[in-house]
């Protein structure tokens, strides 16, 4: 049985979508329990009339809410009765295996650092992004924005944690770990990537060398290792390119009668592509390197997208992602010559 | 009359496509002269039977060729009879206004630096990228890969040169200059972007603040200022996302009979989108900050794509891009309080 601590109040459409996502998860999985933190009187209305296993859903009243406008560190320190901090403390105290929140990214990261706590040996926990690819299998980008101005040793750790996530959650046997870079040749890149390349070459990973950003959505690697600034640029550029293309396709497809007919007939195909490229289906951003499974859901998640994050958190718990990251240093001390 | 020095031998399909591109340009513009450098016996066959104004095309025999596999700096130093170096020297000696080459990016940049020479006050010439956007007007990304590990002052110069290019070549009246960043808030970013933000805020530019990579293909700014490493990541991520989307659309559109019919009817619309997103139509990458207009064409350019680069070089010469960049420091000394 896996216990998920859920921040009911985080996100643009909370608590409606968070509650509905929880109900979907309770129906889909009989091996989870949910501890739902938030204002009980706002949560209850969304439960009435719904069928679910009430024995596995506990509501824990938390009066405060952390908003997107607040300074994350301060909010996490002071708003001790917020739904987010209470859910995080629940993980820290061992009552829950995982924290799921659609709240502010900064606050979720701060909660991971301050309230749940770093795993020994992980200087910089990372926020990974899981992206769908044309190859069919999702890819892990780590770091996707938690850490800018990184040092090579951070990136080595990101690589190790991304590798564990790819194995344990995505079920990839021997993940291809690539170093995000502007060229494939070993000598290419900036100071950071050149130094990181040296570290990764001798690490106990299936390191496949430098990979260009072109490969991110095309299956160029299973794990893309990068500074959070670079990861964030690549993710947003990809999103922007897809949005631009859909804007232009829509404009052109509605510009003549024939193309309108064509568009109508192709609609199901377009819908399938949109669904496959939908980042929500692969879940949210897993925070790696803290002493609990943490999943940051998109702020504008639908209830199904939030459900996907709960499913992902359950997979992280089931796959013992945290426990395996905790053992990274033991493995290293036990004979890995790389660090 | 503008004189273009063309490297006939650079690129994957040279000299066929370079010669054909030149012929298209001679027919399109009667105010250009072309000085074509390369192996005369390889160039001549592509001219036979073609109609063009022979008085404006001069072939200058150059025996050597610089390949993609060579170390750019060494090649540019030693292969003095290569088509690329000869064409660059032609610009340096004042015989031509512009250099156009589809050869190795590194070699073209090295030629710009070593053979044509930097403009006084420009520490780091940049390679810009011109990208089509869903908004209809192309955008300038500068730097797009010539300089990794930049300092804030380099980025200020990139911004000024990108602004000049946008005005003089793209005809944008008051270009919106944005600092590529991972968030729009002023305090967001890495050390480099934070320091650059301060410089740009007080520069004599229409600085519109930080812009996210999402905005690149969607008209979020006219000029995106960034470190070459970041610019290159964003361009390649965008290309990759578009390629991934087309791969998936193709797969889905051919998966059922109905969608195949729909795809057939929508084909002209798709073609229009592909044409509009075609980077070749906007030309190649202009090198900014050297004492001549330099355009790097894609290595796999078609003859029409190469023609677009010649048109672009002509526009750079006509718009006096080089001369205006040369005067940047005068303006600054003459009362601009910003630097």
Interface residues (C-beta under 8 A of the other chain):
Chain A: X133 X134 X145 X148 X149 X180 X182 X189 X190 X191 X212 X213 X214 X215 X216 X217 X218 X227 X228 X229 X230 X232 X233 X234 X235 X236 X237 X238 X239 X240 X241 X242 X243 X244 X245 X247 X248 X249 X252 X253 X255 X256 X258 X259 X261 X262 X263 X264 X265 X266 X267 X268 X269 X270 X272 X273 X276 X277
Chain B: X133 X134 X145 X148 X149 X180 X182 X189 X190 X191 X212 X213 X214 X215 X216 X217 X218 X227 X228 X229 X230 X232 X233 X234 X235 X236 X237 X238 X239 X240 X241 X242 X243 X244 X245 X247 X248 X249 X252 X253 X255 X256 X258 X259 X261 X262 X263 X264 X265 X266 X267 X268 X269 X270 X272 X273 X276 X277
